[in-house]
Amino acid sequence: MLPADRQLLYLNAFLRALATGMIGVLIGIYLAKRGFAPGETGVVISAGLAGAAFAALLVTLWGDRLGRKPVLVVLALLGAGGGVAIALASQYTIILAAAFVGMVNGMGRDRGASLILDQVILPATTRDAQRTQAFAWYNVMQDAGHAIGGLAAGLPVLLQDLAGFNEVAAMQSAVLVYASLLAMTAVAYARLSPAAEAERRAQPFRITTQTRQTLWKISSLFAIDSLAGGFLTAALLAFFFYERFGVDVATVGALFFAARLANAASHLGAAWLARRIGLVNTMVFTHIPSSLLLVTVAFAPNFAVAALLFLLRESLVEMDVPTRQSYVMAVVRPEERTFASGVTHLVRLAAWAVAPAFAGYLMQGDSLAWPLLIGAAMKIAYDLLLYRAFRGLKPPEERTAE
């Protein structure tokens, strides 16, 4: 694999995360300013994630056959087009359709279909012993983008203050910036070398029975985690801070900027920790405390306390991401990686797509905090089940160390 390909993957991880971090903070507030209720906003977020799940299914089944490079370019262009439509349309049905086709990600973290192919290409650039580190740096690039994207969500305030835009026009301009960033990733993906493509085989490969069993178990658990995560999208968390504490969008954006910096540091920490206690232990023993911290955010007396607890949570919650990605790629054969990456991402996206609509309607009820409490409880259950199921299945580098 050419070093230039790895650099392009890192670049696009940053650009796509920059766009996702911005839209994750803005979309809920933007739709509220356009007159849509929280329940309708939740449905839009679910539609975007459903579109991403559908794209993930197509990538899983056809990504290697159609060509990784052209598929990545098309996904980027669809995302850019969806952003333009959301910025310019006023009818709810058009916005809903644009969110689906454009795979608009209200999670605030880049977990879309493009990630499937990125993660399949990346392991070929390194040895087993360095694989988790490579994923850690990939996630650091994402978190740098997420952080700046969260800060860039304050762009509408700058446009109002410096350029005299009205509030809605300023937010529309920011959504167009989001679309432009995704268009830039299409240009970068077009520069990938032929080495990024899958090897051609005379006969279709078969998924081994062991891999099927492993993927069935781990995907079932990922579904629980992602369903919980769907209650905790950046769009809904941003709306929680905005409504509960009365802070403006620039303040929320700054909070998410700090959160993504905490995520970035945690990814490098995860790679260091995984070398010492193992991938599964790192995933579980950092994730449970993060969920407990999330519960405390729901009961915080003011914004300062809530923000501090939220940042502590963010310093732990993402440590399972590079370790999880590395683990899945390690326990299957190289030729099974596209299928494994696709299946696990598809399950996560589908589960994410279900929860935001329910979370949005819950926020219209007695308490804005219900999604936080439900999501935290489900995540703790996931961690306990994951540890029980996979503590004995070790990746190659941990078996060698023994």
Sequence and secondary structure as in RCSB ss.txt:
>XXXX:A:sequence
MLPADRQLLYLNAFLRALATGMIGVLIGIYLAKRGFAPGETGVVISAGLAGAAFAALLVTLWGDRLGRKPVLVVL
ALLGAGGGVAIALASQYTIILAAAFVGMVNGMGRDRGASLILDQVILPATTRDAQRTQAFAWYNVMQDAGHAIGG
LAAGLPVLLQDLAGFNEVAAMQSAVLVYASLLAMTAVAYARLSPAAEAERRAQPFRITTQTRQTLWKISSLFAID
SLAGGFLTAALLAFFFYERFGVDVATVGALFFAARLANAASHLGAAWLARRIGLVNTMVFTHIPSSLLLVTVAFA
PNFAVAALLFLLRESLVEMDVPTRQSYVMAVVRPEERTFASGVTHLVRLAAWAVAPAFAGYLMQGDSLAWPLLIG
AAMKIAYDLLLYRAFRGLKPPEERTAE
>XXXX:A:secstr
  HHHHHHHHHHHHHHHHHHHHHHHHHHHHHHHTT  HHHHHHHHHHHHHHHHHHHHHHHHHHHHH HHHHHHHH
HHHHHHHHHHHHH  SHHHHHHHHHHTT  TTSS  STHHHHHHHHGGGGS HHHHHHHHHHHHHHHHHHHHHHH
HHTTHHHHHHHHH   HHHHHHHHHHHHHHHHHHHHHHHTT  GGGS    SS     HHHHHHHHHHHHHHHHH
HHHHHTT HHHHHHHHHHHH   HHHHHHHHHHHHHHHHHHHHHHHHHHHHH HHHHHHHHHHHHHHHHHHHHT 
SSHHHHHHHHHHHHHHHTTHHHHHHHHHHHSS GGGHHHHHHHHHHHHHHHHHHHHHHHHHHHTTT TTHHHHHH
HHHHHHHHHHHHHHHTT   HHHHHH 
